[in-house]
Amino acid sequence: VAFAEAVTLGAITVEEVTCRLATSFAAIQTVLAEGEVPVVVDPAGSMLKQLRPTVLVEATLSKYNSGIMIEDAPVIIALGPGYEAGKDVHAVI
């Protein structure tokens, strides 16, 4: 079970934490106000500048850098190959 399932199901609760799909900046704000975790599908990264997240997890597993730069957020964690910790992102898993 993973929060990623919210993308297809609309929402999922894991260990008493609910994650909900948010399809707009306003929806993200609503989900956060409800004390839930928003999941955003934004292939172009167009909401990134609006959101100005404190932490960004790049979890596309695309095997190449999708355009994320270390300056995009104070903490950026990338999953999979294609990123270099300290150069592209802060940490790579």
GROMACS elastic network, one bead per residue, 0.5 to 0.9 nm:
[ bonds ]
;  ai    aj funct       b0    kb
    1     4     6  0.84214   500
    1     5     6  0.74638   500
    1    12     6  0.87485   500
    1    13     6  0.89949   500
    1    14     6  0.71229   500
    2     5     6  0.58853   500
    2     6     6  0.81773   500
    2    12     6  0.80139   500
    2    13     6  0.87196   500
    2    14     6  0.71125   500
    3     6     6  0.57030   500
    3     7     6  0.80886   500
    3    11     6  0.80915   500
    3    12     6  0.63931   500
    3    13     6  0.76513   500
    3    14     6  0.72816   500
    3    18     6  0.82118   500
    3    19     6  0.59829   500
    3    20     6  0.83131   500
    3    37     6  0.88696   500
    3    39     6  0.77228   500
    4     7     6  0.57571   500
    4     8     6  0.79895   500
    4    12     6  0.85177   500
    4    19     6  0.85651   500
    4    39     6  0.75592   500
    5     8     6  0.56317   500
    5     9     6  0.59816   500
    5    10     6  0.77928   500
    5    11     6  0.73513   500
    5    12     6  0.65976   500
    5    19     6  0.89291   500
    6    12     6  0.52883   500
    6    13     6  0.87443   500
    6    19     6  0.63911   500
    6    20     6  0.57390   500
    6    21     6  0.56420   500
    6    39     6  0.71626   500
    7    10     6  0.57167   500
    7    11     6  0.73802   500
    7    20     6  0.79199   500
    7    21     6  0.57238   500
    7    22     6  0.88501   500
    7    39     6  0.72011   500
    7    40     6  0.79659   500
    7    41     6  0.75813   500
    8    11     6  0.81238   500
    8    21     6  0.84473   500
    9    12     6  0.70419   500
    9    20     6  0.87720   500
    9    21     6  0.83052   500
   10    19     6  0.85112   500
   10    20     6  0.58596   500
   10    21     6  0.51995   500
   10    22     6  0.84534   500
   11    18     6  0.68802   500
   11    19     6  0.55186   500
   11    21     6  0.60716   500
   11    39     6  0.89712   500
   12    17     6  0.82691   500
   12    18     6  0.56327   500
   12    19     6  0.54619   500
   12    20     6  0.66366   500
   13    16     6  0.58915   500
   13    17     6  0.52724   500
   13    19     6  0.61731   500
   13    20     6  0.86813   500
   14    17     6  0.53172   500
   14    18     6  0.64229   500
   14    19     6  0.80196   500
   15    18     6  0.83597   500
   17    35     6  0.88859   500
   17    36     6  0.69272   500
   17    37     6  0.76600   500
   18    35     6  0.83385   500
   18    36     6  0.53342   500
   18    37     6  0.62613   500
   18    38     6  0.87035   500
   19    31     6  0.84456   500
   19    36     6  0.56994   500
   19    38     6  0.56423   500
   19    39     6  0.66096   500
   20    28     6  0.89188   500
   20    31     6  0.68664   500
   20    36     6  0.68855   500
   20    37     6  0.62023   500
   20    38     6  0.50868   500
   20    39     6  0.59807   500
   20    40     6  0.87758   500
   21    27     6  0.84806   500
   21    28     6  0.83393   500
   21    31     6  0.84779   500
   21    37     6  0.86149   500
   21    38     6  0.58065   500
   21    40     6  0.61598   500
   21    41     6  0.81312   500
   22    25     6  0.76842   500
   22    26     6  0.83541   500
   22    27     6  0.51303   500
   22    28     6  0.52805   500
   22    29     6  0.88184   500
   22    30     6  0.86717   500
   22    31     6  0.72699   500
   22    38     6  0.57753   500
   22    39     6  0.59202   500
   22    40     6  0.55149   500
   22    41     6  0.80058   500
   23    26     6  0.83763   500
   23    27     6  0.62616   500
   23    28     6  0.74389   500
   23    39     6  0.85292   500
   23    40     6  0.63652   500
   23    41     6  0.72415   500
   23    42     6  0.84462   500
   24    27     6  0.50719   500
   24    28     6  0.63254   500
   24    29     6  0.88163   500
   24    40     6  0.81959   500
   24    47     6  0.80920   500
   25    28     6  0.51246   500
   25    29     6  0.64931   500
   25    30     6  0.88468   500
   25    47     6  0.70566   500
   25    50     6  0.75507   500
   25    51     6  0.73864   500
   26    29     6  0.51677   500
   26    30     6  0.63530   500
   26    31     6  0.87864   500
   27    31     6  0.61552   500
   27    32     6  0.85693   500
   27    38     6  0.84019   500
   28    31     6  0.51887   500
   28    32     6  0.61902   500
   28    33     6  0.85636   500
   28    37     6  0.86043   500
   28    38     6  0.58498   500
   28    39     6  0.81502   500
   28    40     6  0.80378   500
   28    51     6  0.88294   500
   29    32     6  0.51778   500
   29    33     6  0.60888   500
   29    34     6  0.86945   500
   29    38     6  0.85844   500
   30    33     6  0.50408   500
   30    34     6  0.63122   500
   30    35     6  0.88896   500
   30    36     6  0.89159   500
   30    38     6  0.89999   500
   31    34     6  0.51797   500
   31    35     6  0.66599   500
   31    36     6  0.54547   500
   31    37     6  0.65836   500
   31    38     6  0.58667   500
   32    35     6  0.51445   500
   32    36     6  0.53976   500
   32    37     6  0.62549   500
   32    38     6  0.67307   500
   33    36     6  0.74377   500
   34    37     6  0.88028   500
   40    47     6  0.89607   500
   41    45     6  0.87143   500
   42    45     6  0.51996   500
   42    46     6  0.67247   500
   42    47     6  0.70261   500
   42    48     6  0.85138   500
   43    46     6  0.79622   500
   43    66     6  0.87542   500
   44    47     6  0.83486   500
   44    66     6  0.89837   500
   45    48     6  0.55080   500
   45    49     6  0.82122   500
   45    67     6  0.85341   500
   45    68     6  0.86466   500
   46    49     6  0.69688   500
   46    50     6  0.79548   500
   47    50     6  0.52227   500
   47    51     6  0.60382   500
   47    52     6  0.86099   500
   48    51     6  0.51904   500
   48    52     6  0.60946   500
   48    53     6  0.74593   500
   48    72     6  0.78088   500
   49    52     6  0.54288   500
   49    53     6  0.84802   500
   49    72     6  0.79077   500
   50    53     6  0.86972   500
   52    55     6  0.88730   500
   52    72     6  0.76233   500
   52    73     6  0.67272   500
   53    56     6  0.62871   500
   53    72     6  0.82237   500
   53    73     6  0.59407   500
   53    74     6  0.79085   500
   53    75     6  0.86424   500
   54    73     6  0.56721   500
   54    74     6  0.55595   500
   54    75     6  0.63053   500
   54    76     6  0.84861   500
   55    73     6  0.61725   500
   55    74     6  0.64181   500
   55    76     6  0.57789   500
   55    77     6  0.78255   500
   56    72     6  0.82786   500
   56    73     6  0.64892   500
   56    74     6  0.83237   500
   56    75     6  0.63161   500
   56    77     6  0.63018   500
   56    78     6  0.83040   500
   57    75     6  0.84810   500
   57    76     6  0.58358   500
   57    78     6  0.57628   500
   57    79     6  0.76365   500
   58    61     6  0.78772   500
   58    66     6  0.86189   500
   58    68     6  0.79994   500
   58    76     6  0.73764   500
   58    77     6  0.61646   500
   58    79     6  0.62075   500
   59    62     6  0.82046   500
   59    77     6  0.83525   500
   59    78     6  0.61481   500
   59    79     6  0.52008   500
   59    80     6  0.77696   500
   60    63     6  0.83487   500
   60    66     6  0.85531   500
   60    78     6  0.85325   500
   60    79     6  0.73719   500
   60    80     6  0.83255   500
   61    64     6  0.80051   500
   61    78     6  0.83137   500
   61    79     6  0.59791   500
   61    80     6  0.52973   500
   61    81     6  0.74090   500
   61    82     6  0.88116   500
   62    65     6  0.75792   500
   62    66     6  0.74853   500
   62    79     6  0.89367   500
   62    80     6  0.75921   500
   62    81     6  0.79173   500
   62    82     6  0.78977   500
   63    66     6  0.87490   500
   63    79     6  0.89426   500
   63    80     6  0.62937   500
   63    82     6  0.50009   500
   63    83     6  0.82692   500
   64    67     6  0.88143   500
   64    80     6  0.85913   500
   64    81     6  0.65878   500
   64    83     6  0.69269   500
   65    68     6  0.65708   500
   65    69     6  0.88195   500
   65    81     6  0.83665   500
   65    82     6  0.52697   500
   65    83     6  0.58511   500
   65    88     6  0.80069   500
   66    82     6  0.86979   500
   67    88     6  0.89679   500
   68    71     6  0.84003   500
   68    72     6  0.68187   500
   68    76     6  0.86951   500
   68    88     6  0.69650   500
   68    89     6  0.75874   500
   69    72     6  0.55059   500
   69    73     6  0.83372   500
   69    76     6  0.86427   500
   69    87     6  0.82070   500
   69    88     6  0.53109   500
   69    89     6  0.65075   500
   70    73     6  0.67480   500
   70    74     6  0.78712   500
   70    75     6  0.79883   500
   70    76     6  0.67658   500
   70    86     6  0.77322   500
   70    87     6  0.67016   500
   70    88     6  0.50290   500
   70    90     6  0.67002   500
   71    74     6  0.70837   500
   71    75     6  0.89088   500
   71    76     6  0.88373   500
   71    88     6  0.86142   500
   71    89     6  0.83527   500
   72    75     6  0.84954   500
   72    76     6  0.78274   500
   72    89     6  0.89968   500
   73    76     6  0.61603   500
   74    90     6  0.84993   500
   75    89     6  0.77301   500
   75    90     6  0.61005   500
   75    91     6  0.82228   500
   76    88     6  0.87181   500
   76    89     6  0.52538   500
   76    90     6  0.52648   500
   76    91     6  0.66123   500
   76    92     6  0.86521   500
   77    85     6  0.85180   500
   77    89     6  0.61712   500
   77    90     6  0.59902   500
   77    92     6  0.56900   500
   77    93     6  0.73632   500
   78    81     6  0.83267   500
   78    82     6  0.88416   500
   78    83     6  0.68861   500
   78    84     6  0.89280   500
   78    85     6  0.85564   500
   78    89     6  0.67326   500
   78    90     6  0.81392   500
   78    91     6  0.64167   500
   78    93     6  0.62858   500
   79    82     6  0.89443   500
   79    83     6  0.83746   500
   79    91     6  0.87163   500
   79    92     6  0.58189   500
   80    83     6  0.75978   500
   80    92     6  0.69991   500
   80    93     6  0.60801   500
   81    84     6  0.82963   500
   81    92     6  0.79889   500
   81    93     6  0.83801   500
   83    87     6  0.79697   500
   83    88     6  0.58299   500
   83    89     6  0.68037   500
   83    91     6  0.87272   500
   83    92     6  0.68037   500
   84    87     6  0.54738   500
   84    88     6  0.53728   500
   84    89     6  0.64470   500
   84    90     6  0.82183   500
   84    91     6  0.78131   500
   84    92     6  0.69552   500
   85    88     6  0.61301   500
   85    89     6  0.51370   500
   85    90     6  0.50921   500
   85    92     6  0.56969   500
   86    89     6  0.57586   500
   86    90     6  0.51088   500
   86    91     6  0.70582   500
   87    90     6  0.73957   500
   88    91     6  0.88296   500
   89    92     6  0.71781   500
